[in-house]
Amino acid sequence: MHYQKDADSVKHEFEAVSTASRSLNVKLITMILGAAYIVGSGYFAYELGSRVEKAEESQKTLVESVELRNKALIDQMGTTEATLKQSTNDLQTRIGKTQREINARSAELRKQVNETERQLKKSQELLSSMSGDLGGVKRDLSGARGDILSTRNDLEATKKRLETTIGDLGMQSGLIAHTREDLEVLMRKGERNYYEFTLTRSKRPTPVGTISLQLKKVNSKKGNFTMNVLADDHVIEKKDRNVAEPLQFYTGRDHMLYEVVVFTAQKKSVSGYLSTPKNAPQPGVIREQSGS
């Protein structure tokens, strides 16, 4: 009984000790955990503060950078705005100048158009007033056209007859007359002196101008002849020459070129003319041309 009681007492004491020991361990663990929590919290607070400080510095740097960039952008915007304003002013000035030039040019064109219309109206009035006169002129022209055409045909025919050729001395001759009518045309032109003649076969020369001519023979069928030219006390024979062939020779102190042209050849006679330069000597007495 007594031992049982002691065992129970020991048991109770042991349980009390165990309970006290557990309580102490719990307190100790609690203190350790609290200390660890405090240390950890302090370190976390320090680390958090350090990070916050770095973040604040970064934010400050970023803000400064943004402010600098914003300032640069503002300055650039100001410069661009000033340039744009200046360009706008220049453009407005040019537009105003161009508009003034357009207005002035338009006014000038309107003035020219009005003047042109006025002149056109005046011309139309003048044309209307002249239409009656033109009708009369047309009638006169129609009547004169036939005369002009006839005269033109005559001139063309004469022009064809009056042609130049090479003389028997190889010199270029003037215009050649083939008929007495052609000779009259040459005389009216007055470019040279002309002396008309008709020669028959004769033993004596016939004076023509300042020279003399003598017909030796003539062949009317072939249209050729032989003639002597007496000039400066010399006798020049023109043998077997043809009608309308210029017979050329030089005479006088100035050695001037004379031409004899025969335009008709009859059975016993020839007709033609002597052509001398305008400044050639003139005969003292104009005698009738004759032949025996």
C-alpha positions in Angstrom: 0.0 0.0 0.0 2.7 2.3 1.0 4.8 1.6 -2.1 1.8 2.1 -4.3 1.4 5.5 -2.8 5.0 6.5 -3.4 4.8 5.3 -7.0 1.8 7.5 -7.6 3.6 10.4 -6.0 6.6 9.9 -8.2 4.3 9.6 -11.1 2.7 12.8 -10.2 5.9 14.6 -9.8 7.3 13.2 -13.0 4.2 14.3 -14.8 4.5 17.7 -13.2 8.2 17.9 -14.2 7.4 16.8 -17.7 4.7 19.4 -17.9 7.0 22.1 -16.6 9.7 21.0 -19.0 7.4 21.1 -22.0 6.2 24.5 -21.0 9.8 25.7 -20.7 10.6 24.2 -24.2 7.6 25.9 -25.6 8.6 29.2 -24.2 12.1 28.7 -25.3 11.0 27.8 -28.9 8.6 30.8 -28.8 11.5 33.1 -27.8 13.7 31.7 -30.5 11.1 32.0 -33.1 10.3 35.5 -31.8 14.0 36.4 -32.0 14.3 34.9 -35.5 11.2 36.8 -36.5 12.6 40.1 -35.2 15.9 39.5 -36.9 14.2 38.5 -40.1 11.8 41.4 -39.9 14.7 43.8 -39.3 16.7 42.3 -42.3 13.6 42.4 -44.5 12.9 46.0 -43.4 16.5 46.9 -44.1 16.4 45.2 -47.5 13.0 46.7 -48.3 14.3 50.1 -47.3 17.4 49.7 -49.5 15.3 48.6 -52.4 12.8 51.5 -51.8 15.7 53.9 -51.7 17.2 52.5 -55.0 13.7 52.6 -56.6 13.3 56.2 -55.5 16.7 57.1 -56.9 15.8 55.3 -60.2 12.5 57.0 -60.2 14.2 60.4 -59.6 16.7 59.7 -62.4 13.8 58.6 -64.7 11.9 61.7 -63.8 14.9 63.9 -64.5 15.5 62.2 -67.8 11.8 62.5 -68.8 11.8 66.2 -67.7 15.0 66.8 -69.9 13.4 65.0 -72.8 10.2 66.8 -72.4 12.1 70.1 -72.2 14.0 69.2 -75.4 10.7 68.3 -77.1 9.1 71.5 -75.9 12.1 73.5 -77.3 11.9 71.6 -80.6 8.2 72.1 -80.8 8.7 75.8 -80.2 11.3 76.0 -83.0 9.1 74.0 -85.3 6.1 76.1 -84.5 8.1 79.3 -85.2 9.4 77.8 -88.5 5.9 76.7 -89.4 4.6 80.2 -88.6 7.3 81.9 -90.7 6.6 79.5 -93.6 2.9 80.2 -93.3 3.5 83.9 -93.4 5.8 83.5 -96.4 3.2 81.3 -98.2 0.5 83.8 -97.4 2.7 86.6 -98.8 3.3 84.7 -102.0 -0.3 83.8 -102.4 -1.3 87.4 -102.0 1.3 88.5 -104.6 0.2 85.8 -107.0 -3.4 86.7 -106.5 -2.6 90.3 -107.3 -0.6 89.3 -110.4 -3.6 87.1 -111.5 -6.0 90.0 -111.0 -3.8 92.4 -113.0 -3.3 89.8 -115.8 -7.1 89.1 -115.9 -7.8 92.8 -116.1 -5.3 93.2 -119.0 -6.8 90.2 -120.8 -10.3 91.6 -120.4 -9.0 94.9 -121.8 -7.4 93.1 -124.8 -10.6 91.1 -125.4 -12.7 94.3 -125.3 -10.3 96.0 -127.7 -10.4 93.0 -130.1 -14.1 92.9 -130.0 -14.3 96.6 -130.8 -11.9 96.2 -133.7 -13.7 93.2 -135.0 -17.0 95.1 -134.9 -15.5 98.0 -136.7 -14.0 95.7 -139.3 -17.4 94.0 -139.8 -19.0 97.4 -140.3 -16.3 98.4 -142.7 -16.7 95.2 -144.6 -20.4 95.6 -144.8 -20.0 99.1 -146.1 -17.4 98.0 -148.7 -19.5 95.0 -149.9 -21.3 97.1 -152.5 -18.1 98.6 -153.8 -16.5 95.2 -154.0 -19.3 94.0 -156.1 -18.6 96.8 -158.6 -14.9 96.1 -158.4 -15.5 92.4 -159.1 -17.5 93.3 -162.2 -14.7 95.7 -163.4 -12.1 93.0 -162.7 -14.1 90.4 -164.6 -14.3 92.8 -167.6 -10.6 93.6 -167.3 -9.5 90.0 -166.9 -10.0 89.3 -170.5 -7.8 92.3 -171.5 -5.1 91.3 -169.0 -5.1 87.7 -170.3 -4.9 88.9 -173.9 -2.1 91.3 -173.1 -0.3 88.6 -171.1 -0.6 86.2 -174.0 0.9 88.8 -176.4 3.7 89.5 -173.9 4.5 85.8 -173.6 4.5 85.4 -177.4 6.8 88.4 -177.8 9.0 87.1 -175.0 9.4 83.8 -176.7 10.3 85.5 -179.9 12.8 87.9 -178.2 15.4 85.5 -177.1 19.1 85.7 -176.6 21.7 83.6 -178.5 25.4 83.4 -179.2 26.7 85.4 -182.2 29.1 84.3 -184.9 32.0 85.6 -182.8 31.0 83.4 -179.9 29.8 86.4 -177.8 26.5 86.4 -176.0 24.0 88.5 -177.9 21.2 90.6 -176.6 17.6 90.0 -177.4 17.0 88.9 -181.0 14.0 90.2 -183.1 12.5 87.8 -185.6 10.0 90.2 -187.1 9.6 93.9 -187.6 7.1 93.9 -184.7 9.7 92.4 -182.5 12.1 95.1 -183.6 9.6 97.8 -182.6 9.5 96.2 -179.1 13.2 96.3 -178.8 13.3 99.9 -180.0 10.7 100.8 -177.2 12.9 99.1 -174.6 15.7 101.5 -175.6 18.5 99.4 -174.3 20.5 99.7 -177.6 20.4 101.7 -180.9 18.6 100.0 -183.7 18.8 100.7 -187.5 16.4 98.9 -189.7 17.5 98.0 -193.3 16.4 96.1 -196.5 19.3 95.1 -198.8 19.2 93.8 -202.4 22.1 92.3 -204.3 24.4 95.2 -205.4 27.9 96.0 -206.3 27.8 99.1 -204.1 27.4 99.0 -200.2 24.4 100.6 -198.5 25.0 102.9 -195.5 23.3 101.7 -192.3 24.0 103.7 -189.2 27.7 104.5 -189.1 28.7 101.5 -191.3 27.8 100.1 -194.7 26.4 96.7 -195.7 26.6 94.9 -199.1 24.5 91.8 -199.9 26.6 89.4 -202.1 24.2 86.5 -202.4 21.0 85.0 -200.9 19.3 81.6 -200.9 15.7 82.0 -199.7 15.0 78.3 -199.7 17.9 77.5 -197.3 17.5 80.8 -195.5 21.2 81.8 -195.7 23.2 84.6 -197.3 26.6 86.2 -197.7 27.2 89.8 -196.7 30.1 92.2 -196.5 30.4 94.6 -193.6 32.3 97.9 -194.3 33.6 99.5 -191.0 36.6 101.6 -190.2 37.8 101.3 -193.9 37.8 97.5 -193.5 35.7 94.9 -195.3 34.5 92.0 -193.1 32.9 89.1 -195.1 30.1 87.2 -193.4 29.8 84.1 -195.6 26.9 81.6 -195.7 25.2 83.0 -192.6 21.7 82.1 -191.5 18.5 84.1 -190.8 18.3 85.2 -187.1 22.0 84.6 -186.6 23.7 87.6 -185.0 26.6 88.8 -187.2 29.1 90.3 -184.7 32.1 92.6 -185.3 34.1 95.2 -183.4 34.4 98.8 -184.7 35.3 102.3 -183.7 38.1 103.8 -181.6 36.6 102.2 -178.4 36.3 98.8 -180.1 32.6 98.4 -179.6 30.6 95.3 -180.4 28.1 95.7 -183.2 25.5 93.2 -184.4 23.7 92.7 -187.7 20.6 90.5 -187.7 18.7 89.4 -190.8 15.1 88.1 -190.0 13.8 87.7 -193.6 15.5 86.3 -196.7 13.8 86.8 -200.0 14.8 85.7 -203.5 16.9 88.8 -204.1 16.9 90.7 -200.9 17.2 90.5 -197.1 15.6 92.6 -194.3 16.9 93.1 -190.8 18.6 95.6 -188.4 21.8 96.9 -187.1 22.2 96.9 -183.3 24.8 99.2 -181.6 25.6 100.0 -178.0 23.7 102.9 -176.5 26.9 105.0 -176.3 28.1 104.2 -179.8 28.6 107.1 -182.3 25.4 108.3 -184.1 25.3 108.9 -187.8 25.5 112.5 -188.8 22.7 112.3 -191.3 19.9 109.7 -191.3 19.4 108.6 -194.8 16.8 106.4 -196.4 18.0 102.8 -196.9 17.9 101.8 -200.5 19.3 99.2 -202.9 19.8 98.8 -206.6 
